[in-house]
């Protein structure tokens, strides 16, 4: 039996994320059991954001329009363009949250000519060599299955935007005592960049810590995790 539901005109979206909240309030139709109910609720927001270094565009991302400064810093760190905040002279996010301008102390920085579009929804980008072989990391931390399960629950409950609107990834840095820092983004790759950037700004060493992620773990995610020494 075919059920037809007339949802009428597409409702006007009332965006409430202009200040970087990461969600927007919309009217939508909840379709279940052959009927549609009009509701008002939040959905996650997504924006096109570019990162430029020393005045030259480096990369453009689809991402959540939140924490753009730490995302840019973390991306530069994970891609091995910087080693710490001492390499950064200034960071500026445009008023409309569409571009992050990073100026390095090394003005001779030359953006790479070739990037790799990675797998995933919308795709991430990396300039790293994903075919490069690495020795196993040596870490002092030990984690039991029970600890990891408990930390995953903590991360799930601490994902504020996910609890409000669903449809978003999260990542966290943790130790035996619990979650230290946590970020959210529509892109799983962006989450690891934001986590790296937040750790840089907070002066938190990521080495010998536990990295948690809600996203699928592909080769470029492994490379970012290795860069963080987690």
SULJOKA-V717651 format. One record per helix or strand. SS is the DSSP state (~ for helix, > for strand). FROM is the first residue (numbers start at 1). TO is the last residue. Records with the same first field share a line. If there is no record, write none. Layout:
SS = FROM-TO / FROM-TO
This chain:
> = 14-14 / 23-32 / 35-44 / 47-53 / 56-63 / 88-93 / 99-104 / 116-117 / 125-126 / 169-175 / 178-185 / 210-213
~ = 68-78 / 85-87 / 145-158 / 160-165 / 188-202 / 219-227
